[in-house]
Amino acid sequence: MKSSVGLLIVFMLAFSPADATSTEPAIMLMSRGDYLYQSGDHSAAIISYQRALQADPELVEAHYKLGKIYFGQQAWNFALHHFETLVKKSKTLTYLHLHLDALFDLAQTHYKIGESIDPGSDRNPHLVQMQECLRDVIRACEPDGLVDRLSTQYVQISKEFYLARAWYILARIYEDKNRDQEFPQYYQTAIRYLSQLRSKQTRAENVVRVAFRESECMYALYRYHRRIQEFARADAWAGRAGSIQKELQARAITLASDPSTAWNPDITIYRSGAKNIELLFAGKVRIDPLFKFFQTR
């Protein structure tokens, strides 16, 4: 972890009076920050991004980039500041994707702080804020919510992606906190949106990723019902995951049986995806960290 003193120095340098007279455009300062960040000079990148915000306080992308850097350095409070500022300022068409993505980053930051203060609790204020961020995503995707109000034919938002991701994370955290009255329903809601998302995928990689995450939710419900000795319901969830597995296998067989597509690399992808679902229910696949998901955009 970077020392808090070092981070404070960088933060203060960015707001030093000597920079106040700079006339360099904010977008150029942010571009320089991008170059410095990609070069591995994160301290200098922070200064450039902060100077960009001095030149244009409405340049919300700079807040996102700073939040990401501070999060990577485990400077949770600085990350929290920038993600919170971004979320407040990004409720516009131009930044709609960024707004939704930042809500997940803000949720993850609250989670990191909450778990470092009081691990195991689900009443810690930061964990409560984490859940509220995820529910903000859900509210944004509701009929007549933020997404409906701002989306146009030029900016399309995959509601299923954001809803599946939010409900999945809520289910995981509630399962971790032993909230048996809530997490099974949350997993079922996540499954509904994952199923819708999977039906819209055209690339084999995305089909398999969504199918595995959907099966993972079913595996959680399978384990839960076995634990409470509702074996018929447990078997039903295993059966639903088996149907997804067979669907992936069928896609591979269809491609392999046609001479014009028998060489297609998607065959291996579908077969591997089906095998991973089998290994998941055999307890031989490690579940991803809580906030790790996938991109389908």
Helices and strands as residue ranges (DSSP letters): H 4-14, G 17-19, H 26-38, H 42-55, H 60-72, H 76-89, H 96-117, H 125-140, H 146-150, H 159-176, H 183-199, H 204-227, H 231-257, H 266-281
